[in-house]
Amino acid sequence: MMCHQISIEINLDSLTYSGQIIGEINFVIDTYDYFPGVGWSDFVAVLLKWWSDSCRALLFAPVTSVHSFPFMDGPLSISAKKISLSELELSFIKDGQMKTEIGIVLIKELKVTLIKATRQFINAVNRLGWENEDVDVLRHTIKSLEMY
């Protein structure tokens, strides 16, 4: 069975700050399939923290465990079912219903793209001089994900 490529893309030019940091963020499958969709804007630091926690949980979870990668705006999420020690089966969930089954991705690839996107985001926030609690929490969360 072939694995899909997965990446998490944040449009750093779209970031805005007024206490919370909002910007365009997506899961991208095979470089062209964006979820929730191109231009989707959300609370970037909050999502990255949630997703890092879910990814870390999946690393240690037994096979058949399911973890969610939610979005804050709208009842949207990605469901990740651990199907082997190294693979996840992903599905897009909208309004509590499965919208699309994405297929199989490597847990390691999800972890790597999550760390990379989070590091780019934190570097951008540092350059802009923005401070908030969510980013502080995210700095610690990503360090703990990097250790595994």
Order of alpha helices (4+ residues) and beta strands (2+ residues): beta-beta-beta-beta-alpha-beta-beta-beta-beta-alpha-alpha
